[in-house]
Amino acid sequence: MFGLPTHLQNTADTELKQIMQCVVMLQNGTVASQMARSGVRGLMNYGVAVTDLRRIAAETGTNHELARRLCQLNIREARILASLLFDAAKLTDDDTQLIVNSITNIDMAENFAQNIIGKITDCDFYSRLANGDKWQLLAAIHGVGWAAMRGAAEKLCTWLIAHIEAFSALAYPETMQPLLTTMQSVAKTSKTNCAAIAAQAERLAASESAFSQTLGKQYLWLATDSPD
């Protein structure tokens, strides 16, 4: 069992200390160990379930200043809470850099994409993410998917369509399913996007890259009533 790190035990920031004490009370060492074995490393990890973190965030309410402070902690649960407490309308350049810096593994990529990135419709922000490492790229792809499901601005869907082939060329295995799911989500936003995604899938299926071929063929299979 782990307690709060010393700097949090001694902090004068009562708000930050209280929310992290809630996290400590819910820690699960077995889950934390399982996550570490699956590759989720690099941060202190209490093994708290995301459902419990969502409950804590719901009880706390949107709190942009607290989110900033949580995001700067090298603790998994603190960063996930930050992603839930940020107000997308209040994000500054410094905040977006905090978000970018926080995405260091698949766990962070998926949680930040769903909780905050998918609420951002600035294409420049997505380009900033997609030019980073594979986890940031994964977060950008996931983020567009969530944004599409939330009725994102057309420009964001257009941005994704313009970049799918470049993302596919990187051939990161972790991006296959998010790319496929996001292509499906964007295709549903309009007939124009549906046609553009289908044409792109045709090009991917005919490319020389095995990764791109698989992506294109899987999309085309899912987009039809029959595998034939």
C-alpha positions in Angstrom: 0.0 0.0 0.0 1.3 3.5 -0.9 0.6 6.7 0.8 0.8 10.2 -0.7 4.3 11.2 -1.9 6.1 13.4 0.7 5.7 16.6 -1.3 1.9 16.1 -1.3 1.8 15.3 2.4 3.5 18.6 3.1 1.7 20.7 0.6 -0.3 23.8 1.6 -2.5 23.1 -1.4 -5.4 21.6 0.6 -7.6 21.1 -2.5 -4.9 19.1 -4.3 -4.1 17.1 -1.2 -7.8 16.2 -0.5 -8.5 14.9 -4.0 -5.3 12.8 -4.0 -6.2 11.4 -0.6 -9.4 10.1 -2.2 -7.3 8.4 -4.8 -5.0 6.8 -2.2 -8.0 5.3 -0.4 -9.1 3.5 -3.6 -5.7 2.1 -4.6 -5.4 -1.4 -5.9 -1.9 -2.8 -6.0 -2.9 -5.9 -8.0 -4.3 -3.8 -10.8 -1.3 -1.4 -10.8 1.0 -4.5 -11.2 -1.1 -5.9 -14.0 -0.9 -2.5 -15.8 2.8 -2.3 -15.4 3.2 -5.8 -16.9 1.0 -4.8 -19.9 3.3 -1.8 -20.6 1.6 1.0 -18.7 4.7 2.5 -17.1 6.5 5.8 -16.4 4.2 7.2 -13.8 3.4 6.4 -10.2 0.3 4.2 -10.3 -2.2 3.5 -7.6 -4.2 1.1 -9.8 -7.5 3.0 -9.3 -10.3 2.1 -11.7 -11.2 4.8 -14.2 -14.9 4.5 -13.1 -13.8 5.5 -9.6 -11.9 8.4 -11.0 -14.9 9.5 -13.0 -17.0 9.5 -9.8 -14.4 11.6 -8.0 -14.3 14.0 -10.9 -18.2 14.2 -11.0 -18.2 15.0 -7.3 -15.5 17.7 -7.7 -17.0 19.3 -10.8 -15.1 21.1 -13.5 -12.2 22.8 -12.0 -9.7 24.2 -14.5 -7.1 25.5 -12.0 -7.1 22.2 -10.1 -6.8 20.3 -13.3 -3.6 22.3 -14.2 -2.0 21.3 -10.8 -3.0 17.7 -11.1 -1.7 17.5 -14.6 1.8 18.4 -13.4 2.0 15.5 -11.0 3.8 12.3 -12.2 0.9 10.2 -11.0 -1.4 8.3 -13.3 -4.6 9.0 -11.4 -3.8 12.7 -11.0 -3.4 13.1 -14.8 -6.6 11.2 -15.6 -8.4 13.4 -13.1 -6.9 16.4 -14.8 -8.3 15.3 -18.1 -11.7 15.0 -16.6 -11.6 18.4 -14.8 -10.2 20.6 -17.6 -12.6 23.1 -19.2 -11.9 22.9 -23.0 -13.1 26.5 -23.4 -10.4 27.8 -21.0 -7.4 26.0 -22.4 -4.3 28.2 -22.9 -1.2 27.4 -24.8 0.5 26.4 -21.5 -2.5 24.1 -20.8 -2.3 22.4 -24.2 1.5 21.8 -23.6 0.7 20.2 -20.3 -1.8 17.9 -22.0 0.8 17.0 -24.7 3.5 16.3 -22.1 1.1 14.1 -20.1 0.6 11.6 -22.9 3.4 9.1 -22.3 1.7 5.7 -22.7 -1.4 4.1 -24.1 -3.4 4.6 -20.9 -2.8 8.4 -21.0 -3.5 8.5 -24.8 -6.9 6.8 -24.4 -8.1 8.7 -21.4 -7.0 12.2 -22.5 -8.5 11.6 -26.0 -11.9 10.7 -24.5 -12.0 13.2 -21.7 -10.6 16.4 -23.1 -8.9 16.1 -26.5 -12.2 15.0 -28.2 -13.7 18.3 -27.0 -11.1 20.4 -28.8 -11.8 21.4 -32.4 -8.6 23.3 -33.2 -6.9 21.5 -36.0 -3.5 23.1 -35.0 -3.8 21.3 -31.7 -4.3 18.0 -33.4 -1.3 18.6 -35.7 0.8 19.4 -32.7 -0.1 16.1 -31.1 0.3 14.1 -34.4 3.8 15.4 -34.9 4.9 14.0 -31.5 5.6 10.4 -30.5 3.3 7.4 -31.2 1.3 7.8 -28.0 0.5 11.5 -28.9 -0.4 10.4 -32.4 -2.7 7.7 -30.9 -4.3 10.4 -28.7 -4.9 12.6 -31.7 -6.5 9.8 -33.7 -8.7 8.8 -30.8 -9.5 12.4 -30.1 -10.9 13.0 -33.6 -13.0 9.9 -33.2 -14.5 11.2 -30.0 -15.0 14.6 -31.5 -16.8 13.1 -34.5 -19.2 11.3 -32.2 -19.8 14.6 -30.4 -20.7 16.4 -33.7 -17.3 18.0 -34.2 -16.8 20.9 -36.7 -16.4 19.7 -40.3 -12.9 21.1 -40.4 -11.7 18.5 -37.9 -13.1 15.7 -40.0 -11.4 17.2 -43.1 -8.1 17.4 -41.2 -8.3 13.7 -40.4 -9.1 12.7 -43.9 -6.1 14.7 -45.1 -3.8 12.9 -42.7 -4.9 9.3 -42.6 -2.5 8.1 -45.3 0.4 9.7 -43.6 -0.5 8.2 -40.2 -1.0 4.8 -41.9 2.5 5.0 -43.4 4.0 5.1 -39.9 2.6 1.6 -39.4 2.3 1.8 -35.6 0.4 -1.4 -34.6 -1.3 0.5 -31.8 -3.0 2.9 -34.2 -4.7 0.3 -36.4 -7.9 -0.1 -34.4 -8.2 3.7 -33.5 -7.7 4.6 -37.2 -10.3 2.1 -38.3 -12.8 3.2 -35.6 -12.2 6.9 -36.3 -12.6 6.5 -40.0 -16.0 4.9 -39.4 -17.0 7.7 -37.0 -16.0 10.4 -39.5 -17.7 8.6 -42.4 -21.0 8.8 -40.5 -20.8 12.6 -40.2 -21.8 13.4 -43.8 -22.3 11.8 -47.2 -19.2 13.8 -48.4 -17.0 12.4 -45.7 -18.4 8.9 -46.2 -17.4 9.1 -49.9 -14.0 10.6 -49.0 -13.2 7.9 -46.4 -14.3 5.1 -48.8 -12.1 6.4 -51.6 -9.2 6.7 -49.2 -9.8 3.1 -48.0 -9.6 2.0 -51.6 -6.2 3.7 -52.0 -4.9 2.2 -48.8 -6.1 -1.3 -49.8 -4.1 -1.0 -53.0 -0.9 0.4 -51.5 2.4 -1.4 -51.1 2.3 -1.1 -47.3 1.0 -4.2 -45.5 -0.3 -2.1 -42.6 -2.1 0.3 -45.0 -3.5 -2.6 -47.0 -5.0 -4.2 -43.9 -6.5 -0.9 -42.7 -8.1 -0.2 -46.1 -9.4 -3.7 -46.5 -10.8 -3.8 -43.0 -12.6 -0.5 -43.5 -14.1 -1.6 -46.8 -15.2 -4.9 -45.3 -17.0 -3.2 -42.4 -18.5 -0.6 -44.8 -20.3 -3.3 -46.8 -23.1 -5.8 -46.0 -20.9 -8.7 -47.2 -17.1 -9.4 -47.1 -17.4 -9.8 -50.8 
